[in-house]
């Protein structure tokens, strides 16, 4: 099992009110320069929120939600310091309640 760390916020806040795309582009560029493998993902309507033990977390976050998920806890800490109105946490996957850490409930239109 792998531990995943996340910042979670409403889709409106993270994708419309914050310049998160610039942050992620810069981070991606930095990783390429360092020849480092990407260890973060942006997931709209993350399925991990459906896990029963995360029901309280889901209730705290305005929907639809979006998460930036990473295997790097320092990156998530850095994002939390940069973005005020986000929830942070961690979970382990794959497991019975979270078979795919990066799964989304968003439908493609």
C-alpha positions as CSV (number, residue, x, y, z in Angstrom):
1,X,0.0,0.0,0.0
2,X,1.1,3.6,-0.8
3,X,0.4,6.6,1.3
4,X,-1.1,9.5,-0.6
5,X,-1.3,13.1,0.7
6,X,-3.8,15.7,-0.6
7,X,-5.1,19.2,-0.5
8,X,-8.8,19.3,-1.0
9,X,-11.0,22.3,-1.8
10,X,-14.1,23.3,-3.8
11,X,-13.6,23.1,-7.5
12,X,-14.7,26.8,-7.7
13,X,-12.0,27.9,-5.3
14,X,-9.1,25.8,-6.5
15,X,-9.7,26.0,-10.3
16,X,-11.3,29.5,-10.6
17,X,-10.1,31.7,-7.7
18,X,-6.6,30.4,-7.4
19,X,-3.9,30.4,-10.2
20,X,-3.3,26.7,-9.5
21,X,-2.6,25.9,-13.1
22,X,0.4,28.1,-13.0
23,X,1.7,26.5,-9.8
24,X,1.3,23.0,-11.3
25,X,2.9,24.0,-14.6
26,X,5.9,25.4,-12.8
27,X,6.2,22.3,-10.6
28,X,6.0,20.1,-13.7
29,X,8.7,22.2,-15.4
30,X,10.9,21.9,-12.3
31,X,10.5,18.1,-12.2
32,X,11.4,17.8,-15.8
33,X,14.6,19.9,-15.3
34,X,15.5,17.7,-12.3
35,X,14.6,14.6,-14.3
36,X,12.2,13.7,-11.5
37,X,9.1,11.6,-12.0
38,X,5.8,13.4,-11.5
39,X,4.3,12.5,-8.1
40,X,1.2,14.7,-8.0
41,X,-2.1,14.7,-9.8
42,X,-5.2,17.0,-9.9
43,X,-8.4,15.0,-9.6
44,X,-11.9,16.5,-10.0
45,X,-14.5,14.9,-7.8
46,X,-12.1,12.5,-6.2
47,X,-13.5,9.0,-5.5
48,X,-11.5,8.6,-2.3
49,X,-14.0,10.9,-0.6
50,X,-16.6,8.1,-0.9
51,X,-14.7,5.9,1.6
52,X,-16.8,5.6,4.7
53,X,-14.0,6.7,7.0
54,X,-13.7,10.0,5.1
55,X,-17.4,10.9,5.2
56,X,-16.7,13.7,7.8
57,X,-14.0,15.2,5.5
58,X,-16.4,15.1,2.5
59,X,-19.1,16.9,4.6
60,X,-16.6,19.7,5.3
61,X,-15.7,20.4,1.7
62,X,-18.0,22.3,-0.6
63,X,-19.0,20.2,-3.6
64,X,-18.0,19.6,-6.3
65,X,-14.6,19.1,-4.8
66,X,-11.1,18.8,-6.4
67,X,-8.0,17.4,-4.9
68,X,-4.3,17.6,-5.6
69,X,-3.0,14.2,-4.6
70,X,0.7,13.4,-4.2
71,X,3.1,10.9,-2.8
72,X,5.3,13.7,-1.6
73,X,4.1,15.1,1.8
74,X,6.4,18.1,1.5
75,X,4.7,19.3,-1.7
76,X,1.3,19.1,0.0
77,X,2.6,21.0,3.0
78,X,3.9,23.7,0.7
79,X,0.6,23.9,-1.1
80,X,-1.3,24.2,2.2
81,X,0.9,27.1,3.2
82,X,0.3,28.8,-0.2
83,X,-3.5,28.1,-0.4
84,X,-5.4,29.2,2.7
85,X,-8.8,27.6,2.3
86,X,-8.0,24.0,1.7
87,X,-8.2,20.8,3.7
88,X,-5.3,18.5,4.0
89,X,-4.8,14.9,4.9
90,X,-3.6,11.5,3.9
91,X,-4.9,8.0,3.0
92,X,-3.6,4.7,2.0
93,X,-4.4,2.9,-1.2
94,X,-5.2,0.5,-2.7
95,X,-7.4,-0.9,-0.1
96,X,-11.0,-2.2,0.2
97,X,-12.6,1.3,0.5
98,X,-10.2,3.1,-1.9
99,X,-9.2,0.7,-4.7
100,X,-7.7,3.5,-6.9
101,X,-6.2,6.6,-5.3
102,X,-6.6,8.7,-8.4
103,X,-10.1,7.7,-9.4
104,X,-12.6,10.4,-10.2
105,X,-16.4,10.5,-10.1
106,X,-16.5,13.3,-12.7
107,X,-18.2,12.4,-15.9
108,X,-16.6,13.4,-19.2
109,X,-18.9,15.6,-21.2
